Amino acid sequence: MLPLLLLLVFGIIDFGRMLNTQIRLTEAAREGARAVTITNSNAAAAPRVTAVLGSTPVSVGITNPCGSAGSTADARVRVEHAFTFVTPISGLAALFGGTGYGTVRLDATGVMPCRS
């Protein structure tokens, strides 16, 4: 009975951490896209994403069609992060799309309309 209880508790802990990280990534991607549309500069996205996430290591991809006059396209910022489990449940990470032992690739995309 104890192994089943521990599996449940460890799953709750890591799933909660993973969900929190996903929510933070989504918020950071939206803020990055907002920064791109306001400043019309790709250079504004990465610092804004880093400011929202703090020290979480991420990679940032930017699609910014806002430079042309009268553009009706959307600026997109994609943020990726390799989430690492902290409990022994990491062996089951492959069931959740794990990329290696104990890690899962999380990503989020923020989309904002270009300002005219």
N, CA, C and O atoms as a printed pandas DataFrame, in Angstrom:
     atom_number atom_name residue_name chain_id  residue_number  x_coord  y_coord  z_coord
0              1         N          MET        A               1    0.816   -1.195    0.000
1              2        CA          MET        A               1    0.000    0.000    0.000
2              3         C          MET        A               1    0.866    1.268    0.000
3              4         O          MET        A               1    0.517    2.259   -0.642
4              5         N          LEU        A               2    1.979    1.234    0.711
5              6        CA          LEU        A               2    2.856    2.396    0.789
6              7         C          LEU        A               2    3.396    2.820   -0.589
7              8         O          LEU        A               2    3.391    4.015   -0.887
8              9         N          PRO        A               3    3.863    1.884   -1.445
9             10        CA          PRO        A               3    4.356    2.323   -2.759
10            11         C          PRO        A               3    3.279    3.029   -3.588
11            12         O          PRO        A               3    3.575    3.996   -4.291
12            13         N          LEU        A               4    2.054    2.560   -3.511
13            14        CA          LEU        A               4    0.972    3.195   -4.245
14            15         C          LEU        A               4    0.685    4.593   -3.705
15            16         O          LEU        A               4    0.457    5.523   -4.477
16            17         N          LEU        A               5    0.696    4.740   -2.397
17            18        CA          LEU        A               5    0.482    6.047   -1.776
18            19         C          LEU        A               5    1.607    7.021   -2.144
19            20         O          LEU        A               5    1.341    8.182   -2.457
20            21         N          LEU        A               6    2.858    6.558   -2.106
21            22        CA          LEU        A               6    3.990    7.409   -2.474
22            23         C          LEU        A               6    3.938    7.813   -3.944
23            24         O          LEU        A               6    4.254    8.951   -4.292
24            25         N          LEU        A               7    3.536    6.877   -4.805
25            26        CA          LEU        A               7    3.394    7.196   -6.221
26            27         C          LEU        A               7    2.351    8.287   -6.419
27            28         O          LEU        A               7    2.550    9.197   -7.224
28            29         N          LEU        A               8    1.261    8.204   -5.704
29            30        CA          LEU        A               8    0.210    9.210   -5.795
30            31         C          LEU        A               8    0.703   10.571   -5.284
31            32         O          LEU        A               8    0.472   11.588   -5.937
32            33         N          VAL        A               9    1.362   10.604   -4.151
33            34        CA          VAL        A               9    1.856   11.857   -3.573
34            35         C          VAL        A               9    2.923   12.487   -4.471
35            36         O          VAL        A               9    2.881   13.690   -4.729
36            37         N          PHE        A              10    3.878   11.682   -4.949
37            38        CA          PHE        A              10    4.919   12.206   -5.830
38            39         C          PHE        A              10    4.316   12.721   -7.130
39            40         O          PHE        A              10    4.758   13.743   -7.656
40            41         N          GLY        A              11    3.307   12.022   -7.653
41            42        CA          GLY        A              11    2.634   12.472   -8.870
42            43         C          GLY        A              11    1.951   13.812   -8.670
43            44         O          GLY        A              11    2.021   14.680   -9.540
44            45         N          ILE        A              12    1.298   13.988   -7.546
45            46        CA          ILE        A              12    0.627   15.254   -7.247
46            47         C          ILE        A              12    1.644   16.391   -7.144
47            48         O          ILE        A              12    1.409   17.483   -7.661
48            49         N          ILE        A              13    2.760   16.139   -6.487
49            50        CA          ILE        A              13    3.790   17.170   -6.323
50            51         C          ILE        A              13    4.337   17.601   -7.681
51            52         O          ILE        A              13    4.357   18.791   -7.995
52            53         N          ASP        A              14    4.782   16.634   -8.485
53            54        CA          ASP        A              14    5.393   16.992   -9.764
54            55         C          ASP        A              14    4.386   17.510  -10.773
55            56         O          ASP        A              14    4.715   18.402  -11.554
56            57         N          PHE        A              15    3.163   16.981  -10.784
57            58        CA          PHE        A              15    2.154   17.505  -11.689
58            59         C          PHE        A              15    1.821   18.950  -11.332
59            60         O          PHE        A              15    1.649   19.780  -12.225
60            61         N          GLY        A              16    1.730   19.257  -10.058
61            62        CA          GLY        A              16    1.476   20.635   -9.629
62            63         C          GLY        A              16    2.585   21.574  -10.052
63            64         O          GLY        A              16    2.318   22.682  -10.516
64            65         N          ARG        A              17    3.831   21.141   -9.895
65            66        CA          ARG        A              17    4.969   21.958  -10.327
66            67         C          ARG        A              17    4.958   22.156  -11.833
67            68         O          ARG        A              17    5.226   23.253  -12.325
68            69         N          MET        A              18    4.641   21.073  -12.578
69            70        CA          MET        A              18    4.627   21.162  -14.030
70            71         C          MET        A              18    3.506   22.088  -14.515
71            72         O          MET        A              18    3.711   22.865  -15.447
72            73         N          LEU        A              19    2.342   22.015  -13.900
73            74        CA          LEU        A              19    1.231   22.889  -14.269
74            75         C          LEU        A              19    1.570   24.353  -13.968
75            76         O          LEU        A              19    1.271   25.238  -14.770
76            77         N          ASN        A              20    2.185   24.604  -12.826
77            78        CA          ASN        A              20    2.609   25.963  -12.479
78            79         C          ASN        A              20    3.619   26.500  -13.490
79            80         O          ASN        A              20    3.532   27.656  -13.903
80            81         N          THR        A              21    4.568   25.670  -13.887
81            82        CA          THR        A              21    5.560   26.089  -14.868
82            83         C          THR        A              21    4.905   26.390  -16.212
83            84         O          THR        A              21    5.268   27.361  -16.875
84            85         N          GLN        A              22    3.937   25.561  -16.617
85            86        CA          GLN        A              22    3.244   25.793  -17.882
86            87         C          GLN        A              22    2.481   27.115  -17.859
87            88         O          GLN        A              22    2.486   27.853  -18.845
88            89         N          ILE        A              23    1.836   27.413  -16.756
89            90        CA          ILE        A              23    1.098   28.678  -16.624
90            91         C          ILE        A              23    2.057   29.863  -16.688
91            92         O          ILE        A              23    1.761   30.866  -17.338
92            93         N          ARG        A              24    3.201   29.755  -16.020
93            94        CA          ARG        A              24    4.198   30.828  -16.065
94            95         C          ARG        A              24    4.772   31.010  -17.466
95            96         O          ARG        A              24    5.015   32.140  -17.889
96            97         N          LEU        A              25    4.992   29.914  -18.192
97            98        CA          LEU        A              25    5.489   30.010  -19.563
98            99         C          LEU        A              25    4.475   30.709  -20.467
99           100         O          LEU        A              25    4.842   31.531  -21.306
100          101         N          THR        A              26    3.211   30.380  -20.288
101          102        CA          THR        A              26    2.163   31.019  -21.080
102          103         C          THR        A              26    2.116   32.514  -20.808
103          104         O          THR        A              26    2.005   33.313  -21.738
104          105         N          GLU        A              27    2.199   32.892  -19.547
105          106        CA          GLU        A              27    2.206   34.311  -19.185
106          107         C          GLU        A              27    3.426   35.019  -19.777
107          108         O          GLU        A              27    3.311   36.131  -20.292
108          109         N          ALA        A              28    4.584   34.382  -19.705
109          110        CA          ALA        A              28    5.805   34.989  -20.236
110          111         C          ALA        A              28    5.731   35.148  -21.756
111          112         O          ALA        A              28    6.187   36.157  -22.295
112          113         N          ALA        A              29    5.162   34.160  -22.447
113          114        CA          ALA        A              29    5.035   34.251  -23.902
114          115         C          ALA        A              29    4.103   35.399  -24.292
115          116         O          ALA        A              29    4.380   36.134  -25.239
116          117         N          ARG        A              30    3.012   35.546  -23.567
117          118        CA          ARG        A              30    2.096   36.655  -23.847
118          119         C          ARG        A              30    2.766   38.011  -23.608
119          120         O          ARG        A              30    2.617   38.938  -24.404
120          121         N          GLU        A              31    3.494   38.108  -22.519
121          122        CA          GLU        A              31    4.191   39.362  -22.224
122          123         C          GLU        A              31    5.263   39.667  -23.266
123          124         O          GLU        A              31    5.462   40.823  -23.638
124          125         N          GLY        A              32    5.958   38.621  -23.739
125          126        CA          GLY        A              32    6.956   38.817  -24.791
126          127         C          GLY        A              32    6.324   39.303  -26.085
127          128         O          GLY        A              32    6.848   40.203  -26.741
128          129         N          ALA        A              33    5.192   38.702  -26.452
129          130        CA          ALA        A              33    4.491   39.132  -27.670
130          131         C          ALA        A              33    3.975   40.560  -27.515
131          132         O          ALA        A              33    4.014   41.343  -28.464
132          133         N          ARG        A              34    3.505   40.891  -26.352
133          134        CA          ARG        A              34    3.032   42.257  -26.094
134          135         C          ARG        A              34    4.181   43.253  -26.228
135          136         O          ARG        A              34    4.015   44.324  -26.811
136          137         N          ALA        A              35    5.347   42.896  -25.685
137          138        CA          ALA        A              35    6.512   43.783  -25.788
138          139         C          ALA        A              35    6.926   43.982  -27.243
139          140         O          ALA        A              35    7.327   45.081  -27.624
140          141         N          VAL        A              36    6.834   42.932  -28.058
141          142        CA          VAL        A              36    7.186   43.046  -29.474
142          143         C          VAL        A              36    6.235   43.997  -30.181
143          144         O          VAL        A              36    6.674   44.842  -30.961
144          145         N          THR        A              37    4.938   43.872  -29.920
145          146        CA          THR        A              37    3.971   44.725  -30.629
146          147         C          THR        A              37    4.044   46.178  -30.174
147          148         O          THR        A              37    3.822   47.086  -30.975
148          149         N          ILE        A              38    4.348   46.408  -28.916
149          150        CA          ILE        A              38    4.433   47.785  -28.421
150          151         C          ILE        A              38    5.676   48.488  -28.949
151          152         O          ILE        A              38    5.605   49.635  -29.389
152          153         N          THR        A              39    6.818   47.798  -28.905
153          154        CA          THR        A              39    8.078   48.427  -29.319
154          155         C          THR        A              39    8.407   48.203  -30.784
155          156         O          THR        A              39    9.276   48.876  -31.338
156          157         N          ASN        A              40    7.705   47.247  -31.423
157          158        CA          ASN        A              40    7.982   46.859  -32.806
158          159         C          ASN        A              40    9.438   46.428  -32.968
159          160         O          ASN        A              40   10.074   46.718  -33.981
160          161         N          SER        A              41    9.951   45.736  -31.960
161          162        CA          SER        A              41   11.342   45.292  -31.971
162          163         C          SER        A              41   11.424   43.883  -31.379
163          164         O          SER        A              41   10.878   43.614  -30.309
164          165         N          ASN        A              42   12.106   43.002  -32.085
165          166        CA          ASN        A              42   12.305   41.639  -31.569
166          167         C          ASN        A              42   13.169   41.638  -30.317
167          168         O          ASN        A              42   13.039   40.746  -29.479
168          169         N          ALA        A              43   14.039   42.613  -30.180
169          170        CA          ALA        A              43   14.953   42.664  -29.042
170          171         C          ALA        A              43   14.226   42.869  -27.718
171          172         O          ALA        A              43   14.798   42.610  -26.659
172          173         N          ALA        A              44   12.988   43.326  -27.757
173          174        CA          ALA        A              44   12.245   43.583  -26.525
174          175         C          ALA        A              44   11.647   42.322  -25.921
175          176         O          ALA        A              44   11.302   42.311  -24.740
176          177         N          ALA        A              45   11.517   41.258  -26.708
177          178        CA          ALA        A              45   10.815   40.059  -26.237
178          179         C          ALA        A              45   11.607   39.276  -25.188
179          180         O          ALA        A              45   11.091   38.989  -24.108
180          181         N          ALA        A              46   12.842   38.935  -25.498
181          182        CA          ALA        A              46   13.624   38.092  -24.588
182          183         C          ALA        A              46   13.806   38.708  -23.205
183          184         O          ALA        A              46   13.631   38.000  -22.214
184          185         N          PRO        A              47   14.152   40.001  -23.084
185          186        CA          PRO        A              47   14.265   40.569  -21.740
186          187         C          PRO        A              47   12.940   40.552  -20.971
187          188         O          PRO        A              47   12.930   40.362  -19.755
188          189         N          ARG        A              48   11.826   40.752  -21.678
189          190        CA          ARG        A              48   10.523   40.739  -21.008
190          191         C          ARG        A              48   10.174   39.329  -20.541
191          192         O          ARG        A              48    9.655   39.152  -19.439
192          193         N          VAL        A              49   10.455   38.327  -21.371
193          194        CA          VAL        A              49   10.213   36.931  -20.984
194          195         C          VAL        A              49   11.055   36.579  -19.767
195          196         O          VAL        A              49   10.566   35.956  -18.824
196          197         N          THR        A              50   12.318   36.978  -19.789
197          198        CA          THR        A              50   13.206   36.708  -18.653
198          199         C          THR        A              50   12.733   37.421  -17.396
199          200         O          THR        A              50   12.836   36.867  -16.302
200          201         N          ALA        A              51   12.215   38.640  -17.529
201          202        CA          ALA        A              51   11.722   39.377  -16.360
202          203         C          ALA        A              51   10.515   38.681  -15.738
203          204         O          ALA        A              51   10.366   38.680  -14.516
204          205         N          VAL        A              52    9.659   38.095  -16.558
205          206        CA          VAL        A              52    8.474   37.412  -16.037
206          207         C          VAL        A              52    8.846   36.083  -15.385
207          208         O          VAL        A              52    8.314   35.740  -14.329
208          209         N          LEU        A              53    9.761   35.332  -16.010
209          210        CA          LEU        A              53   10.111   33.998  -15.514
210          211         C          LEU        A              53   11.199   34.002  -14.454
211          212         O          LEU        A              53   11.347   33.017  -13.730
212          213         N          GLY        A              54   11.942   35.047  -14.345
213          214        CA          GLY        A              54   13.042   35.053  -13.381
214          215         C          GLY        A              54   14.214   34.267  -13.919
215          216         O          GLY        A              54   14.678   34.528  -15.029
216          217         N          SER        A              55   14.698   33.317  -13.158
217          218        CA          SER        A              55   15.905   32.585  -13.545
218          219         C          SER        A              55   15.616   31.278  -14.277
219          220         O          SER        A              55   16.537   30.491  -14.493
220          221         N          THR        A              56   14.368   31.021  -14.664
221          222        CA          THR        A              56   14.027   29.792  -15.372
222          223         C          THR        A              56   14.671   29.807  -16.760
223          224         O          THR        A              56   14.423   30.729  -17.537
224          225         N          PRO        A              57   15.499   28.799  -17.090
225          226        CA          PRO        A              57   16.157   28.791  -18.401
226          227         C          PRO        A              57   15.161   28.450  -19.509
227          228         O          PRO        A              57   14.488   27.422  -19.441
228          229         N          VAL        A              58   15.064   29.299  -20.517
229          230        CA          VAL        A              58   14.132   29.096  -21.627
230          231         C          VAL        A              58   14.802   29.451  -22.945
231          232         O          VAL        A              58   15.832   30.124  -22.977
232          233         N          SER        A              59   14.196   28.987  -24.025
233          234        CA          SER        A              59   14.580   29.469  -25.351
234          235         C          SER        A              59   13.388   30.215  -25.922
235          236         O          SER        A              59   12.243   29.801  -25.739
236          237         N          VAL        A              60   13.654   31.305  -26.608
237          238        CA          VAL        A              60   12.603   32.190  -27.107
238          239         C          VAL        A              60   12.703   32.279  -28.619
239          240         O          VAL        A              60   13.763   32.576  -29.168
240          241         N          GLY        A              61   11.577   32.015  -29.290
241          242        CA          GLY        A              61   11.497   32.170  -30.739
242          243         C          GLY        A              61   10.494   33.267  -31.065
243          244         O          GLY        A              61    9.417   33.310  -30.471
244          245         N          ILE        A              62   10.828   34.155  -32.000
245          246        CA          ILE        A              62    9.985   35.329  -32.273
246          247         C          ILE        A              62    9.638   35.385  -33.755
247          248         O          ILE        A              62   10.510   35.235  -34.611
248          249         N          THR        A              63    8.356   35.604  -34.052
249          250        CA          THR        A              63    7.898   35.897  -35.402
250          251         C          THR        A              63    7.243   37.260  -35.340
251          252         O          THR        A              63    6.191   37.417  -34.720
252          253         N          ASN        A              64    7.860   38.259  -35.981
253          254        CA          ASN        A              64    7.379   39.631  -35.880
254          255         C          ASN        A              64    7.135   40.223  -37.265
255          256         O          ASN        A              64    8.054   40.758  -37.884
256          257         N          PRO        A              65    5.897   40.128  -37.752
257          258        CA          PRO        A              65    5.580   40.751  -39.037
258          259         C          PRO        A              65    5.068   42.181  -38.882
259          260         O          PRO        A              65    4.526   42.746  -39.831
260          261         N          CYS        A              66    5.231   42.765  -37.712
261          262        CA          CYS        A              66    4.636   44.072  -37.415
262          263         C          CYS        A              66    5.345   45.245  -38.078
263          264         O          CYS        A              66    4.832   46.363  -38.028
264          265         N          GLY        A              67    6.492   45.038  -38.688
265          266        CA          GLY        A              67    7.264   46.147  -39.223
266          267         C          GLY        A              67    6.642   46.839  -40.423
267          268         O          GLY        A              67    6.881   48.027  -40.638
268          269         N          SER        A              68    5.841   46.116  -41.216
269          270        CA          SER        A              68    5.270   46.740  -42.407
270          271         C          SER        A              68    4.088   47.627  -42.039
271          272         O          SER        A              68    3.332   47.313  -41.120
272          273         N          ALA        A              69    3.934   48.704  -42.739
273          274        CA          ALA        A              69    2.864   49.672  -42.460
274          275         C          ALA        A              69    1.504   49.037  -42.729
275          276         O          ALA        A              69    1.309   48.386  -43.755
276          277         N          GLY        A              70    0.577   49.226  -41.818
277          278        CA          GLY        A              70   -0.777   48.707  -41.984
278          279         C          GLY        A              70   -0.879   47.201  -41.852
279          280         O          GLY        A              70   -1.848   46.607  -42.324
280          281         N          SER        A              71    0.094   46.576  -41.226
281          282        CA          SER        A              71    0.078   45.131  -41.086
282          283         C          SER        A              71   -1.070   44.686  -40.182
283          284         O          SER        A              71   -1.311   45.274  -39.128
284          285         N          THR        A              72   -1.772   43.638  -40.613
285          286        CA          THR        A              72   -2.855   43.085  -39.795
286          287         C          THR        A              72   -2.464   41.729  -39.231
287          288         O          THR        A              72   -3.303   41.015  -38.682
288          289         N          ALA        A              73   -1.208   41.378  -39.362
289          290        CA          ALA        A              73   -0.730   40.088  -38.861
290          291         C          ALA        A              73   -0.537   40.139  -37.357
291          292         O          ALA        A              73   -0.697   41.186  -36.730
292          293         N          ASP        A              74   -0.191   38.998  -36.789
293          294        CA          ASP        A              74    0.030   38.889  -35.353
294          295         C          ASP        A              74    1.496   38.598  -35.060
295          296         O          ASP        A              74    2.149   37.847  -35.785
296          297         N          ALA        A              75    1.999   39.194  -34.002
297          298        CA          ALA        A              75    3.339   38.871  -33.520
298          299         C          ALA        A              75    3.230   37.623  -32.646
299          300         O          ALA        A              75    2.314   37.505  -31.833
300          301         N          ARG        A              76    4.159   36.703  -32.819
301          302        CA          ARG        A              76    4.144   35.448  -32.058
302          303         C          ARG        A              76    5.479   35.275  -31.328
303          304         O          ARG        A              76    6.552   35.487  -31.894
304          305         N          VAL        A              77    5.379   34.889  -30.075
305          306        CA          VAL        A              77    6.569   34.564  -29.284
306          307         C          VAL        A              77    6.368   33.177  -28.718
307          308         O          VAL        A              77    5.380   32.916  -28.031
308          309         N          ARG        A              78    7.303   32.285  -29.004
309          310        CA          ARG        A              78    7.237   30.902  -28.502
310          311         C          ARG        A              78    8.336   30.710  -27.465
311          312         O          ARG        A              78    9.504   31.005  -27.716
312          313         N          VAL        A              79    7.946   30.215  -26.307
313          314        CA          VAL        A              79    8.874   30.006  -25.204
314          315         C          VAL        A              79    8.932   28.505  -24.907
315          316         O          VAL        A              79    7.891   27.863  -24.765
316          317         N          GLU        A              80   10.139   27.945  -24.813
317          318        CA          GLU        A              80   10.323   26.527  -24.516
318          319         C          GLU        A              80   11.181   26.362  -23.273
319          320         O          GLU        A              80   12.077   27.163  -23.001
320          321         N          HIS        A              81   10.883   25.293  -22.517
321          322        CA          HIS        A              81   11.591   25.018  -21.266
322          323         C          HIS        A              81   11.648   23.514  -21.049
323          324         O          HIS        A              81   10.668   22.814  -21.307
324          325         N          ALA        A              82   12.767   23.015  -20.586
325          326        CA          ALA        A              82   12.911   21.598  -20.243
326          327         C          ALA        A              82   12.602   21.444  -18.759
327          328         O          ALA        A              82   13.430   21.776  -17.910
328          329         N          PHE        A              83   11.408   20.940  -18.447
329          330        CA          PHE        A              83   10.984   20.772  -17.058
330          331         C          PHE        A              83   11.614   19.507  -16.496
331          332         O          PHE        A              83   11.589   18.460  -17.144
332          333         N          THR        A              84   12.175   19.595  -15.303
333          334        CA          THR        A              84   12.809   18.465  -14.641
334          335         C          THR        A              84   12.017   18.084  -13.390
335          336         O          THR        A              84   11.693   18.930  -12.556
336          337         N          PHE        A              85   11.720   16.808  -13.283
337          338        CA          PHE        A              85   11.010   16.306  -12.103
338          339         C          PHE        A              85   11.939   16.279  -10.899
339          340         O          PHE        A              85   13.146   16.087  -11.046
340          341         N          VAL        A              86   11.381   16.470   -9.712
341          342        CA          VAL        A              86   12.196   16.450   -8.494
342          343         C          VAL        A              86   11.943   15.212   -7.649
343          344         O          VAL        A              86   12.683   14.951   -6.700
344          345         N          THR        A              87   10.920   14.457   -7.975
345          346        CA          THR        A              87   10.602   13.260   -7.196
346          347         C          THR        A              87   10.990   12.021   -7.998
347          348         O          THR        A              87   11.296   12.126   -9.186
348          349         N          PRO        A              88   10.980   10.859   -7.367
349          350        CA          PRO        A              88   11.340    9.625   -8.077
350          351         C          PRO        A              88   10.365    9.220   -9.178
351          352         O          PRO        A              88   10.601    8.228   -9.868
352          353         N          ILE        A              89    9.297    9.951   -9.354
353          354        CA          ILE        A              89    8.341    9.629  -10.409
354          355         C          ILE        A              89    8.896    9.954  -11.791
355          356         O          ILE        A              89    8.246    9.680  -12.799
356          357         N          SER        A              90   10.075   10.527  -11.846
357          358        CA          SER        A              90   10.671   10.944  -13.116
358          359         C          SER        A              90   10.836    9.779  -14.090
359          360         O          SER        A              90   10.926   10.001  -15.297
360          361         N          GLY        A              91   10.876    8.564  -13.601
361          362        CA          GLY        A              91   10.975    7.404  -14.487
362          363         C          GLY        A              91    9.756    7.252  -15.372
363          364         O          GLY        A              91    9.827    6.606  -16.418
364          365         N          LEU        A              92    8.640    7.835  -14.972
365          366        CA          LEU        A              92    7.414    7.761  -15.764
366          367         C          LEU        A              92    7.264    8.948  -16.708
367          368         O          LEU        A              92    6.223    9.096  -17.348
368          369         N          ALA        A              93    8.270    9.783  -16.803
369          370        CA          ALA        A              93    8.191   10.989  -17.632
370          371         C          ALA        A              93    7.953   10.656  -19.096
371          372         O          ALA        A              93    7.393   11.471  -19.829
372          373         N          ALA        A              94    8.368    9.473  -19.534
373          374        CA          ALA        A              94    8.164    9.093  -20.933
374          375         C          ALA        A              94    6.681    9.024  -21.282
375          376         O          ALA        A              94    6.307    9.228  -22.437
376          377         N          LEU        A              95    5.841    8.740  -20.304
377          378        CA          LEU        A              95    4.395    8.695  -20.544
378          379         C          LEU        A              95    3.825   10.072  -20.861
379          380         O          LEU        A              95    2.782   10.179  -21.505
380          381         N          PHE        A              96    4.501   11.119  -20.414
381          382        CA          PHE        A              96    4.049   12.490  -20.625
382          383         C          PHE        A              96    4.827   13.178  -21.739
383          384         O          PHE        A              96    4.849   14.407  -21.805
384          385         N          GLY        A              97    5.459   12.417  -22.605
385          386        CA          GLY        A              97    6.222   13.010  -23.697
386          387         C          GLY        A              97    7.617   13.409  -23.286
387          388         O          GLY        A              97    8.158   14.386  -23.805
388          389         N          GLY        A              98    8.214   12.676  -22.365
389          390        CA          GLY        A              98    9.544   13.013  -21.868
390          391         C          GLY        A              98   10.599   12.921  -22.943
391          392         O          GLY        A              98   10.531   12.060  -23.821
392          393         N          THR        A              99   11.574   13.805  -22.876
393          394        CA          THR        A              99   12.661   13.832  -23.848
394          395         C          THR        A              99   13.902   13.131  -23.324
395          396         O          THR        A              99   14.826   12.869  -24.094
396          397         N          GLY        A             100   13.944   12.836  -22.091
397          398        CA          GLY        A             100   15.081   12.179  -21.474
398          399         C          GLY        A             100   14.662   11.741  -20.090
399          400         O          GLY        A             100   13.519   11.974  -19.695
400          401         N          TYR        A             101   15.540   11.122  -19.349
401          402        CA          TYR        A             101   15.174   10.642  -18.034
402          403         C          TYR        A             101   14.884   11.817  -17.115
403          404         O          TYR        A             101   15.783   12.584  -16.768
404          405         N          GLY        A             102   13.638   11.951  -16.728
405          406        CA          GLY        A             102   13.260   12.977  -15.771
406          407         C          GLY        A             102   12.982   14.343  -16.333
407          408         O          GLY        A             102   12.845   15.291  -15.561
408          409         N          THR        A             103   12.890   14.500  -17.650
409          410        CA          THR        A             103   12.588   15.815  -18.213
410          411         C          THR        A             103   11.431   15.733  -19.202
411          412         O          THR        A             103   11.232   14.719  -19.872
412          413         N          VAL        A             104   10.682   16.814  -19.276
413          414        CA          VAL        A             104    9.595   16.965  -20.241
414          415         C          VAL        A             104    9.737   18.347  -20.861
415          416         O          VAL        A             104    9.968   19.326  -20.153
416          417         N          ARG        A             105    9.602   18.430  -22.175
417          418        CA          ARG        A             105    9.700   19.710  -22.882
418          419         C          ARG        A             105    8.344   20.402  -22.809
419          420         O          ARG        A             105    7.342   19.874  -23.291
420          421         N          LEU        A             106    8.322   21.593  -22.200
421          422        CA          LEU        A             106    7.113   22.412  -22.129
422          423         C          LEU        A             106    7.284   23.609  -23.044
423          424         O          LEU        A             106    8.384   24.147  -23.169
424          425         N          ASP        A             107    6.199   24.029  -23.685
425          426        CA          ASP        A             107    6.278   25.225  -24.522
426          427         C          ASP        A             107    4.962   25.977  -24.460
427          428         O          ASP        A             107    3.918   25.424  -24.113
428          429         N          ALA        A             108    5.042   27.251  -24.807
429          430        CA          ALA        A             108    3.866   28.116  -24.851
430          431         C          ALA        A             108    4.078   29.156  -25.946
431          432         O          ALA        A             108    5.205   29.568  -26.217
432          433         N          THR        A             109    2.988   29.569  -26.566
433          434        CA          THR        A             109    3.055   30.575  -27.610
434          435         C          THR        A             109    2.146   31.733  -27.246
435          436         O          THR        A             109    0.972   31.544  -26.927
436          437         N          GLY        A             110    2.706   32.937  -27.297
437          438        CA          GLY        A             110    1.930   34.144  -27.060
438          439         C          GLY        A             110    1.687   34.848  -28.386
439          440         O          GLY        A             110    2.608   35.001  -29.188
440          441         N          VAL        A             111    0.464   35.272  -28.616
441          442        CA          VAL        A             111    0.085   35.928  -29.868
442          443         C          VAL        A             111   -0.576   37.257  -29.537
443          444         O          VAL        A             111   -1.494   37.315  -28.719
444          445         N          MET        A             112   -0.107   38.325  -30.176
445          446        CA          MET        A             112   -0.704   39.656  -30.005
446          447         C          MET        A             112   -0.846   40.300  -31.376
447          448         O          MET        A             112    0.036   40.149  -32.220
448          449         N          PRO        A             113   -1.935   41.013  -31.610
449          450        CA          PRO        A             113   -2.105   41.693  -32.899
450          451         C          PRO        A             113   -1.146   42.870  -33.016
451          452         O          PRO        A             113   -0.860   43.557  -32.035
452          453         N          CYS        A             114   -0.661   43.087  -34.219
453          454        CA          CYS        A             114    0.231   44.220  -34.471
454          455         C          CYS        A             114   -0.536   45.522  -34.331
455          456         O          CYS        A             114   -1.707   45.615  -34.700
456          457         N          ARG        A             115    0.140   46.523  -33.793
457          458        CA          ARG        A             115   -0.465   47.848  -33.687
458          459         C          ARG        A             115   -0.305   48.554  -35.031
459          460         O          ARG        A             115    0.730   48.438  -35.687
460          461         N          SER        A             116   -1.321   49.268  -35.421
461          462        CA          SER        A             116   -1.216   49.970  -36.706
462          463         C          SER        A             116   -0.837   51.411  -36.509
463          464         O          SER        A             116   -0.705   52.153  -37.483
